[in-house]
């Protein structure tokens, strides 16, 4: 067991053991409260630039497989856990979490007091940090953590977004069959990839949409060529105010076709409609956040992963549809006159509860109705 150190910018440090790749990594340290789904979490592009601390104590007990991934690689900068399971056990497991992180070159640390780390993050907010298996002097790592740029200064979308146009045909997963392939024709929904999770694409496909994924730049040319019936803005990492082209895109097409956004897409739409965004103290990361649908009063337990939020008091011409019951932050809104709506949480789950999946069916039906009016 090789020694590893997690050092934070506030001067604190934690000594544990290395797993995954050896070396050194850095990023903004956040915590996730999900009890399962660690493979989906570490492959979520929205975690780019961050070191994730899991609050659940035992991680790795069912190993990793080839299917439960949200992108083509591990996206987290580093991974922090309390106890690493030495014997993964699952009929779907292909390798251990340690082997998986090592193969992807991601540094992890285990055997530290993750409860103490999380309490510190809740009190101080998200902190810059460094994990190292090389440096033996914690104070040097603290100094490195303090010299890191704030995540708001990084253009992380460029690191995770696709560079090419592609069609997505993978739908829901079935026991014994894997992911179901669907070759839908209409409606054509164009997904602008700011770091899209694969389960978003799967849900849209499963509900009957023909999904075309495009890079986040020069989208207008793709729209004119492909002629979609609706536009979807994906999740992604970093500060939404840096996604200037996305804001311009919404303003140009908001009166031409239905638009939906999730997470970063939600924030981009908020900015495009004249609203303002702000950074949360320690963000929302986990699979147990209660959200109230103000339209009928029902409560959904949701999966969330975001550091920024839209200020509802700065929005005009919108109906607030969803609120977070833990801190009353904005979780969803729709335009009063235009076919535009968005949510801050993750209705596609993966990991997390499936309470909110119906929103994908609503959007596909909206896009289909738009397609019929254009025939």
C-alpha positions in Angstrom: 0.0 0.0 0.0 1.7 3.2 -1.3 1.3 6.4 0.7 -0.8 9.2 -0.8 -1.7 12.7 0.4 -4.8 14.9 -0.2 -3.9 18.6 0.5 -6.4 21.4 0.4 -5.9 25.2 -0.1 -7.1 26.0 3.5 -3.9 24.3 4.8 -5.4 21.0 5.9 -4.2 17.6 4.5 -5.1 14.0 4.8 -2.7 11.0 4.6 -4.0 7.7 3.1 -3.2 5.1 0.5 -2.9 5.3 -3.2 -5.1 3.5 -5.7 -5.6 3.8 -9.4 -2.6 5.5 -11.1 0.4 6.8 -9.2 1.4 10.4 -9.6 -0.2 13.8 -8.9 -3.4 15.4 -9.8 -5.2 18.6 -8.9 -8.6 20.3 -9.2 -11.6 21.6 -7.3 -12.7 19.2 -4.5 -16.4 18.4 -4.3 -18.4 15.6 -2.6 -21.1 13.3 -4.0 -23.7 11.7 -1.7 -24.8 8.8 -4.0 -24.5 5.3 -2.4 -24.1 3.5 -5.8 -23.2 4.4 -9.4 -19.5 5.4 -8.9 -18.7 4.3 -12.4 -21.3 6.6 -13.9 -20.1 9.4 -11.6 -16.4 9.2 -12.6 -17.2 9.1 -16.3 -19.6 12.1 -16.2 -18.1 14.9 -18.2 -19.6 17.5 -15.9 -16.9 16.5 -13.3 -14.1 17.6 -15.5 -11.6 19.7 -13.5 -12.8 18.3 -10.2 -11.7 15.8 -7.5 -14.7 13.9 -6.3 -15.1 12.7 -2.7 -17.7 9.9 -2.1 -19.6 10.2 1.2 -20.6 6.5 1.1 -17.9 4.6 2.9 -17.4 1.4 0.8 -16.6 2.0 -2.9 -15.6 -0.6 -5.6 -17.5 -3.5 -4.2 -19.2 -4.4 -7.5 -16.2 -3.5 -9.8 -16.6 -1.8 -13.2 -18.0 -3.0 -16.5 -18.2 -2.0 -20.1 -21.8 -0.6 -20.0 -22.3 1.7 -17.0 -20.3 4.6 -18.5 -21.5 8.1 -19.3 -18.6 9.0 -21.7 -15.7 7.3 -23.4 -13.2 7.9 -20.6 -12.9 8.7 -16.9 -13.5 12.4 -16.5 -12.8 13.2 -12.8 -9.4 14.6 -12.1 -9.1 12.5 -9.0 -11.1 10.2 -6.7 -11.3 10.1 -2.9 -12.9 7.3 -0.9 -13.0 6.0 2.6 -12.6 2.2 2.0 -11.6 0.5 -1.2 -13.3 -2.9 -1.6 -10.5 -5.5 -2.2 -12.9 -8.1 -3.7 -15.3 -6.7 -6.3 -18.3 -9.0 -6.8 -20.8 -8.8 -9.7 -21.7 -10.9 -12.6 -21.3 -7.9 -14.8 -17.9 -6.9 -13.5 -14.9 -6.9 -15.8 -12.2 -5.4 -13.6 -11.7 -3.7 -10.2 -12.1 0.0 -9.7 -8.3 0.2 -8.9 -7.5 -1.4 -12.3 -10.0 0.8 -14.1 -8.6 4.1 -12.7 -5.0 2.9 -13.3 -5.7 2.0 -16.9 -7.2 5.5 -17.4 -4.3 7.3 -15.6 -6.5 8.7 -12.8 -5.0 9.2 -9.3 -7.1 8.1 -6.3 -6.7 8.0 -2.5 -8.4 5.9 0.1 -8.2 5.2 3.8 -8.7 8.9 4.9 -11.5 10.4 7.0 -13.9 11.4 4.2 -16.4 12.6 6.7 -14.0 15.2 7.9 -13.3 16.3 4.4 -17.0 16.6 3.6 -17.7 18.6 6.8 -14.8 21.0 5.8 -16.3 21.4 2.3 -19.7 22.1 3.7 -18.3 24.7 6.0 -15.8 26.4 3.7 -17.3 25.6 0.3 -15.6 23.8 -2.6 -11.8 24.0 -2.2 -8.9 23.6 -4.6 -6.9 20.5 -3.8 -4.0 18.2 -4.8 -3.6 14.4 -4.5 0.0 13.1 -4.7 1.8 9.8 -4.3 5.1 11.6 -5.1 5.4 14.5 -2.7 6.1 13.7 0.9 5.8 17.3 2.3 2.2 18.2 2.8 2.9 21.9 3.0 4.3 21.9 -0.6 1.1 20.3 -1.8 -1.0 23.0 0.1 1.0 25.7 -1.7 0.3 24.0 -5.0 -3.4 23.9 -4.2 -3.4 27.6 -3.4 -1.8 28.4 -6.8 -4.4 26.6 -8.9 -6.8 28.7 -11.0 -10.5 28.8 -10.0 -12.6 26.4 -12.0 -14.5 29.5 -13.3 -11.4 30.6 -15.2 -11.1 27.3 -17.1 -12.8 26.5 -20.5 -13.6 22.9 -19.6 -16.2 22.4 -22.3 -13.5 22.3 -24.9 -11.9 19.4 -23.1 -15.0 17.2 -23.1 -17.2 18.1 -26.1 -17.2 16.1 -29.3 -15.3 17.4 -32.3 -17.6 15.7 -34.9 -21.2 15.2 -35.8 -22.6 11.8 -35.1 -26.0 10.0 -35.0 -26.9 8.2 -31.7 -29.1 5.0 -31.9 -28.7 3.4 -28.5 -31.8 3.2 -26.3 -32.6 1.6 -23.0 -30.7 -1.3 -21.4 -32.4 -4.7 -21.2 -31.3 -7.6 -19.1 -29.5 -10.2 -21.1 -29.6 -8.0 -24.3 -27.7 -4.9 -23.4 -28.6 -1.6 -24.9 -31.4 -1.7 -27.3 -30.7 -0.2 -30.8 -33.4 2.0 -32.3 -33.3 3.6 -35.8 -35.9 6.4 -35.4 -36.8 8.8 -38.2 -38.6 11.8 -36.6 -38.5 14.0 -34.8 -34.9 15.0 -35.4 -33.5 16.4 -32.1 -30.1 18.1 -32.4 -28.1 17.8 -29.2 -25.4 20.4 -28.7 -22.6 18.6 -26.8 -21.1 20.6 -24.0 -20.2 17.3 -22.2 -23.3 15.3 -22.7 -24.0 12.2 -20.7 -24.8 9.1 -22.7 -28.0 8.4 -20.8 -29.5 11.7 -22.0 -29.0 10.4 -25.5 -30.4 7.0 -24.6 -33.5 8.5 -23.1 -34.2 10.8 -26.1 -33.7 7.8 -28.4 -35.9 5.5 -26.3 -38.7 8.0 -26.5 -38.6 8.0 -30.3 -36.3 10.8 -31.3 -33.7 10.7 -34.0 -30.7 12.1 -32.1 -27.9 14.0 -33.9 -25.1 15.2 -31.7 -23.0 18.2 -32.8 -20.0 20.0 -31.4 -20.7 23.3 -29.5 -19.1 25.5 -32.1 -20.5 26.5 -35.5 -23.9 25.0 -34.6 -25.8 27.2 -37.0 -24.3 25.5 -40.1 -25.3 22.1 -38.8 -28.8 23.4 -38.1 -29.2 24.7 -41.7 -27.9 21.4 -43.1 -29.7 18.9 -40.9 -32.9 20.9 -40.3 -33.8 19.5 -36.8 -37.2 19.9 -35.3 -35.8 20.8 -31.9 -32.6 21.8 -30.2 -31.3 20.2 -27.0 -28.5 21.8 -24.8 -26.6 19.2 -22.8 -25.0 19.2 -19.4 -21.3 20.0 -19.1 -18.5 21.3 -16.8 -17.5 24.8 -15.8 -18.9 28.3 -15.7 -21.9 28.8 -18.0 -20.9 32.4 -18.7 -17.9 31.1 -20.6 -20.2 29.4 -23.1 -20.8 32.5 -25.1 -21.6 30.8 -28.4 -24.3 28.7 -26.7 -26.0 31.9 -25.3 -26.0 33.4 -28.8 -27.4 30.2 -30.2 -30.4 30.2 -28.0 -31.1 33.9 -28.7 -31.0 33.3 -32.4 -33.3 30.2 -32.5 -35.6 30.7 -29.5 -38.4 31.8 -31.7 -37.8 29.2 -34.4 -37.9 25.8 -32.7 -38.4 24.1 -29.4 -35.4 24.2 -27.1 -34.7 22.2 -23.9 -31.7 22.3 -21.6 -30.4 20.2 -18.7 -27.8 21.4 -16.1 -25.3 23.6 -18.0 -27.9 23.8 -20.8 -30.4 25.1 -18.3 -27.9 27.8 -17.2 -27.2 28.8 -20.8 -30.9 29.2 -21.5 -31.2 31.3 -18.3 -28.4 33.6 -19.5 -29.8 33.8 -23.0 -33.1 35.0 -21.6 -31.4 37.8 -19.7 -30.9 36.1 -16.3 -27.8 35.8 -14.2 -25.9 32.8 -12.8 -23.9 32.4 -9.6 -21.7 29.8 -8.0 -23.1 27.7 -5.2 -21.1 27.3 -2.0 -20.4 23.6 -2.4 -22.7 22.6 -5.3 -25.2 19.8 -5.6 -23.8 16.4 -6.3 -25.7 13.2 -5.5 -28.8 11.1 -6.2 -31.1 12.2 -3.3 -32.2 15.8 -3.9 -35.9 16.5 -3.4 -37.4 18.8 -6.1 -40.9 20.2 -6.0 -42.8 20.6 -9.3 -44.7 23.8 -8.7 -47.2 23.1 -11.5 -49.0 20.3 -9.5 -47.1 20.2 -6.2 -45.7 16.7 -6.5 -42.2 15.9 -5.2 -39.5 14.1 -7.2 -36.2 12.7 -5.8 -33.5 13.8 -8.3 -29.9 13.2 -9.4 -27.9 16.4 -9.4 -24.4 17.5 -10.4 -23.8 21.2 -10.7 -21.7 24.0 -9.2 -23.6 27.0 -10.7 -27.3 28.0 -10.5 -29.6 30.6 -12.2 -30.9 33.4 -10.1 -34.7 33.3 -10.5 -35.2 37.0 -9.6 -33.3 38.0 -12.7 -35.5 36.1 -15.2 -38.4 37.7 -17.1 -41.2 36.2 -19.2 -40.7 32.7 -17.6 -42.7 30.5 -15.3 -40.7 28.9 -12.5 -41.6 25.2 -12.6 -39.2 23.5 -10.1 -37.6 24.4 -6.8 -35.0 22.5 -4.7 -36.5 21.7 -1.3 -33.1 21.6 0.5 -32.0 25.2 -0.3 -34.8 26.6 -2.5 -32.6 27.1 -5.5 -34.1 27.2 -9.0 -34.4 23.7 -10.6 -36.5 24.4 -13.6 -38.5 27.0 -15.7 -40.2 27.4 -19.0 -40.8 30.4 -21.2 -44.4 31.8 -21.0 -44.8 32.2 -24.7 -42.1 30.2 -26.5 -41.5 26.4 -26.6 -38.5 26.6 -24.3 -38.0 24.8 -21.0 -35.2 23.4 -18.9 -34.2 21.8 -15.7 -31.1 22.1 -13.5 -31.3 18.5 -12.2 -30.6 15.3 -14.2 -33.8 13.5 -15.2 -31.8 10.9 -17.0 -30.4 9.8 -13.6 -27.5 7.3 -14.2 -26.9 7.1 -11.3 -30.0 8.1 -9.4 -33.8 7.7 -9.2 -36.0 7.6 -12.3 -38.7 9.9 -11.0 -38.2 12.6 -13.7 -37.9 10.6 -16.9 -41.2 11.8 -18.2 -39.6 15.1 -19.2 -37.9 13.4 -22.2 -41.3 12.2 -23.5 -42.7 15.6 -23.2 -39.9 17.1 -25.2 -40.0 14.5 -27.9 -43.8 15.0 -28.3 -43.3 18.8 -28.4 -40.7 18.3 -31.2 -42.9 15.9 -33.1 -45.8 18.4 -32.9 -43.4 21.1 -34.3 -42.4 18.8 -37.1 -46.0 18.2 -38.1 -46.7 22.0 -38.3 -43.7 22.3 -40.7 -44.8 19.7 -43.2 
